């Protein structure tokens, strides 16, 4: 009998990495998921990640999950996305101001820890381990650390700097896929795993500007891109959206995004 397949995943609590988690489980992997608290304004994503892990456990899909906190880091970072930063811009990912949501060296910091955990599992169990990442085609223009050339260079540095690194490999299943394609695969995975699609995706956050109650906004670029994907999928987004006056029906959020997309 062969060894169980092992994977390590950076689980942000967003729909992309959450879908990668589903894909790994559907493919028979034992998964170790790491979430990171780096002082992001949208920290509600960490609560969503925990909620998804609990939901999976209730459905007999156990995942090892650890939240890693970078204490004090946000005070030293220049980004609109972290606490203390300027207001997060609104609009579409096509707009130039979306670079304000870049967090300096974010993926490099997370990658180093994910790589260390993956290599530790590989050497402890004497088995191969896959590092899975949820980066997708929509990230490439704005986030340099989501591009293939960065990933290749970063992984090469890992291989050079560690013994037994040949036991670790990288999988980026959605590198050339947009959010609509990710949702399509998520729907397929839910069917394979006998999970409720809405119960899964209401346990994800894509909003960079959630309300104090944890509701998603529908005007920041990340939310716009997510709603656009649900529009294409032909299903309502199960998360609750809100504006300054409070919760709004999904139809209101969808109509706003449709008007915005008409300009692109």
N, C-alpha and C positions, 0 to 999 in steps of 0.2 A: 504494500500500500504506500503510495507516494506521500510526500509531505504536503501539508495544507499550504495553499498559496497565501502569501502575506503581502499586504500593501499598507503604506502610510500616506495619509492625506492631510493637507492643510484645509481644514473645514472652517470657512469664514462665517457660515450661517446664511450666506447668499444662495441664490438659486443655482448658480453654476457649480460651486463645489458640492452643494447638496445633491445635485444630479450626478456628479462624479461618484459620490458615495453610493448612490443607488446602483450605478453601473457596476461598481466593484462588487457589491453584494450580489447582484444578478449574475456576475461572472464567477462567483464562488470564492471570493477572497475573504480572508480574515483581515479586518481593517482596524488600524490604529489611527484615530482622527485627532489632530491637534488644532485647537483654536487659539487665537492670539488677541490679547487685550493690549493695544499699543496707545490707548487714549483716544480712540476714534470717537467722533461725535455720535455715530450710529451704533453705539455699543449694544443696542437692542439685538443686533445680529447674533451676539453671543448667547443671549437667552433663547433665541430661536434655534440655534445649533443644539443647545441642551435639550430643548423640547423635542426636536426631531430625533435625537438619540433615544430619549425616553419612549417616543412613539414606536420607533423601530424595535426596542426591547419588548414592548407590549405585544409586538407581532413576531416575537421569537427570532429577531435579528439583532444579535448582540454586537456592539461596537465599543472598543476601548476608546474613551474620550478624555482628553486632558486640556484644560484651559491654561495657557501660559501667559503670565502678566509681565509686561515690560514697565516696571514701576519707574515713574519720573521721566520717561522718555518723551512724552508728548510736549513737555515744557521746553525741550531742546530742538524740536522739529519745526520747520517752516512749511506748513501746509494748511490749507483751508479745511482739510478733512479731520484734523485733530482738535481736541479741546484747546481753546485759547486762540485758534486760528480765525481768520476773517470768515464772513458769511460764505456758505457754499453756493456757487453759481447755479442758476437755473437755465433750462434750455435743452438743446439736443447735443449729443456727443460730437456732432459736426462743428460745433462752435469752438473758437480758439480758447475761450475762457475755461474750458474743461481741464486744461493743464493745471489749474489751481487745485484740483483734487488729487494731484500726484503727491505721494508721501515719499520723501527721499529714501532710497535704498530699501523700501519696505519688503519687497519680495526677497531680496538678498538676505535680510535678517531672518526672515521666516524660513527660507530655504536652508540656511545653515543648521537650524534646529531640526527641521524635518529630515535632513540628510543624516544628522547625528543619530536620531532615533531609528531611522531605517537601517543604518549600518549596525547599530547596537542589536537590533532584532536579528539581523542577518547573521552576525557572528555568534550570538547567544544560541540561536536555533540551528546554526549551520545550514542556512537555506537562502535562496534568492528572495529579494524584497523589491517590490515596485513602489516608486514614489509617484503618486498620481496628482495631477494639477488641473484645476478648472479653468485655466486661461482659454480665451476664445477669440475669434476673429475681430470682434468689436473692440477689444482692448488694445490692439496693436498700435493704433495711431496716437493714442493719448499716453499710454503707459509703456515706456521703453523696456521696463523689466518684465513685460509680458511677451516680448518678441522672441522668436526662435534663436536669434544670434546671441541674445543675453543668456537664454537657458542653456545653450550649448557651451558657452564660455564658463558659466557658473558651474555646470556639472563637470567640466574638464578640470576646473580648479579643485573640486571635491575629490575627483579620482586621483589627482596628483598628490593631494594632501593627506590621503588616508590609506592604510593597509586594508586589504580585502574589499576595496571599493568595487571590484568587479562583481560582487554579489548584489549590487544595487543598480537598478535601472530606472528610467523615467518614462512615464506615460502621460501624454497630453491629448486625450481623446477628442477634445473639442477645439483644438488649435485653429482649425480652418472652418469652424462652425459658428454660426451666429446664435443669438439667444433663442430664436425660434427653433432652430435645429436642436438645441439643447433641450428645450421643452418637449419636443417630439420624442427624443430619446428617453426623457424622464417619464413620459406617458407609457412608453413601451416597458420600461423597467418596473413601473408600478404594476403593470399587468403581470409581468413575470414573477414579481415578488408578492403578489396578491395584496397590494397596498392601495389605499384610497388616495388618488391623485390630489384632491383638494386638501385632505388632511396633511399630506406631505408638504405641499407648497404654501399652505398658510403658516407653516413652521419655518419659513425662510424670510429674510429681509433683503431688499435690494435698494431701499431708500437711503440716500446720504443725509436726508433732512427729516428724520422721523420726529413726530411730536413727543411731548413729555410723556404721553400715555403709550408710546410705542407704535402709534399708527404711522403708516407710510405717507409721505408726501407724494404728489403726482406731477411735480414740476421740475425737480432736479433731474439731471441727465440720466442717472442710473434708473430712476423710476420710469422715465419716459421710455427707455430702451426695453425695460421689463414689460410694461403695458403693451408696447408695440408687438412684442413676441406673443403675448396672450391674444391680442387682436388677430394676429395671423393664425394662431392655433384654433381660433373660434370658440374659446372657452373663457369665462370670466375669471379674473384673478381672485383667488380666495382670501387674500390679505385685505385688511380694512384700510381704506385711504381716508385722508382728512386734509382740511385746509385750516386757516387760522380760526375759523368759526367752529370747527369741530368735525366729526366724522361725516363723510359724504358717500353717497351710493357709488358703486363702481362705475355706473354709467356716466357719472359726472367726470370722473378721472379719465375714462376712456374717450369721452368727447373732447376733453382738453388736448389729449395726445393726438387725436385725429386731426384737430385744427392745426396743431404744431407741425405734424408730419406733412400736411398739405403744402408747406413752404419748402420742402426738401425734395 
